[in-house]
């Protein structure tokens, strides 16, 4: 009974159709990528926790005793305000930080999408090559069998048999590597979409070569405005600029503090008074100058890096466009060769001839593959 039950399960699993994974579902899994989610958490934190400079830098309560007499006590509240410029540039610094992290968020999503596209294309390519190698393996087996049976003939050349066996063994080794790669890709794609069982990839909706060729025309003219690497470089320049301006505004803040004080002399009721004080910073030997110099140099570095990024991105995009255009030309040439190739016609013609050599037929079939 247990054997029958086990056999039923095996048969059920054997005839069960594999799960179909749609391309859109595979790409949608990029939103669950750990790097993207980590960056998204950082962005969400920034959105709801703006690091604004408060109106007051410090608020102090002070008390002072005169002549060691507790009856002569003075109380004061001192407030050190932040300047308007400091608060203004800090707000702009925060807004730029938010934009920068939004860009990095898109970059993380782009990398996750790119990884999934790469896996998908590699899986399709590997599957096609496995199919071709398997067909070639069968033909090589037939060639070895034909040559083995021909050993007794006068014109038999053992080198042909050795070459056929070498080709066969090479295809066997290639298939081992390809099947291992196929399994690895399937495992990783399954992890992307949360699957452990076998699946088929639905490739409906793939763009064709004509679409790619038309899209290439639009890339170079839009690269500077949509490229995330350039956008990130611009925000780094903006951050350095506002960081410098905020520090400078803090340095140039003329007001050191406001203070209000109340003196209570219990020995002399007529000596109770309230005083107001104002502290003014004098622009002498300001210790923030070295930091200002460092921030300004950082701004210059970011501006220089941005120019380098613009140049490198432009060169990179132009090179990629050229490479794809060359690949498209090769594709069209190869397609025309396949369409014009008369190998299959030759095969049909040879099949109609009586007594044709099986080795010639096998070579023609290998050529077609």
Secondary structure in CASP SS format (residue, H / E / C, confidence):
PFRMAT SS
TARGET T0000
AUTHOR 0000-0000-0000
METHOD secondary structure of the structure
MODEL  1
X C 1.00
X H 1.00
X H 1.00
X H 1.00
X H 1.00
X H 1.00
X H 1.00
X H 1.00
X H 1.00
X H 1.00
X H 1.00
X H 1.00
X H 1.00
X H 1.00
X H 1.00
X C 1.00
X C 1.00
X C 1.00
X E 1.00
X E 1.00
X E 1.00
X E 1.00
X H 1.00
X H 1.00
X H 1.00
X H 1.00
X H 1.00
X H 1.00
X H 1.00
X H 1.00
X H 1.00
X H 1.00
X C 1.00
X H 1.00
X H 1.00
X H 1.00
X H 1.00
X H 1.00
X H 1.00
X H 1.00
X H 1.00
X H 1.00
X H 1.00
X H 1.00
X H 1.00
X H 1.00
X H 1.00
X H 1.00
X C 1.00
X C 1.00
X C 1.00
X C 1.00
X C 1.00
X C 1.00
X C 1.00
X E 1.00
X E 1.00
X E 1.00
X E 1.00
X E 1.00
X E 1.00
X E 1.00
X E 1.00
X E 1.00
X E 1.00
X E 1.00
X C 1.00
X C 1.00
X E 1.00
X E 1.00
X E 1.00
X E 1.00
X E 1.00
X E 1.00
X E 1.00
X E 1.00
X E 1.00
X E 1.00
X E 1.00
X E 1.00
X E 1.00
X C 1.00
X C 1.00
X H 1.00
X H 1.00
X H 1.00
X H 1.00
X H 1.00
X H 1.00
X H 1.00
X H 1.00
X H 1.00
X H 1.00
X H 1.00
X H 1.00
X H 1.00
X H 1.00
X H 1.00
X H 1.00
X H 1.00
X H 1.00
X H 1.00
X H 1.00
X H 1.00
X H 1.00
X H 1.00
X H 1.00
X H 1.00
X H 1.00
X H 1.00
X H 1.00
X H 1.00
X H 1.00
X H 1.00
X H 1.00
X H 1.00
X H 1.00
X H 1.00
X H 1.00
X H 1.00
X H 1.00
X H 1.00
X H 1.00
X H 1.00
X H 1.00
X H 1.00
X H 1.00
X H 1.00
X H 1.00
X H 1.00
X H 1.00
X H 1.00
X H 1.00
X H 1.00
X H 1.00
X H 1.00
X H 1.00
X H 1.00
X H 1.00
X H 1.00
X H 1.00
X H 1.00
X H 1.00
X H 1.00
X H 1.00
X H 1.00
X H 1.00
X H 1.00
X H 1.00
X C 1.00
X C 1.00
X C 1.00
X C 1.00
X C 1.00
X C 1.00
X C 1.00
X C 1.00
X H 1.00
X H 1.00
X H 1.00
X H 1.00
X H 1.00
X H 1.00
X H 1.00
X H 1.00
X H 1.00
X H 1.00
X H 1.00
X H 1.00
X H 1.00
X H 1.00
X H 1.00
X H 1.00
X H 1.00
X H 1.00
X H 1.00
X H 1.00
X H 1.00
X H 1.00
X H 1.00
X H 1.00
X H 1.00
X H 1.00
X H 1.00
X H 1.00
X H 1.00
X H 1.00
X H 1.00
X H 1.00
X H 1.00
X H 1.00
X H 1.00
X H 1.00
X C 1.00
X C 1.00
X C 1.00
X C 1.00
X C 1.00
X E 1.00
X E 1.00
X E 1.00
X E 1.00
X C 1.00
X C 1.00
X C 1.00
X C 1.00
X C 1.00
X C 1.00
X H 1.00
X H 1.00
X H 1.00
X H 1.00
X H 1.00
X H 1.00
X H 1.00
X H 1.00
X H 1.00
X H 1.00
X H 1.00
X H 1.00
X H 1.00
X H 1.00
X H 1.00
X H 1.00
X H 1.00
X H 1.00
X C 1.00
X H 1.00
X H 1.00
X H 1.00
X H 1.00
X H 1.00
X H 1.00
X H 1.00
X H 1.00
X H 1.00
X H 1.00
X H 1.00
X H 1.00
X H 1.00
X H 1.00
X H 1.00
X H 1.00
X H 1.00
X H 1.00
X H 1.00
X H 1.00
X H 1.00
X H 1.00
X H 1.00
X H 1.00
X C 1.00
X C 1.00
X C 1.00
X E 1.00
X E 1.00
X E 1.00
X E 1.00
X E 1.00
X E 1.00
X E 1.00
X E 1.00
X E 1.00
X E 1.00
X E 1.00
X C 1.00
X C 1.00
X C 1.00
X H 1.00
X H 1.00
X H 1.00
X C 1.00
X E 1.00
X E 1.00
X E 1.00
X E 1.00
X E 1.00
X E 1.00
X E 1.00
X E 1.00
X C 1.00
X C 1.00
X C 1.00
X C 1.00
X C 1.00
X C 1.00
X C 1.00
X C 1.00
X H 1.00
X H 1.00
X H 1.00
X H 1.00
X H 1.00
X H 1.00
X H 1.00
X H 1.00
X H 1.00
X H 1.00
X H 1.00
X H 1.00
X H 1.00
X H 1.00
X H 1.00
X H 1.00
X H 1.00
X H 1.00
X H 1.00
X H 1.00
X H 1.00
X H 1.00
X H 1.00
X H 1.00
X H 1.00
X H 1.00
X H 1.00
X H 1.00
X H 1.00
X H 1.00
X H 1.00
X H 1.00
X H 1.00
X H 1.00
X H 1.00
X H 1.00
X H 1.00
X H 1.00
X H 1.00
X H 1.00
X H 1.00
X H 1.00
X H 1.00
X H 1.00
X H 1.00
X H 1.00
X H 1.00
X H 1.00
X H 1.00
X H 1.00
X H 1.00
X H 1.00
X C 1.00
X C 1.00
X H 1.00
X H 1.00
X H 1.00
X H 1.00
X H 1.00
X H 1.00
X H 1.00
X H 1.00
X H 1.00
X C 1.00
X C 1.00
X C 1.00
X C 1.00
X C 1.00
X C 1.00
X H 1.00
X H 1.00
X H 1.00
X H 1.00
X H 1.00
X H 1.00
X H 1.00
X H 1.00
X H 1.00
X H 1.00
X H 1.00
X C 1.00
END
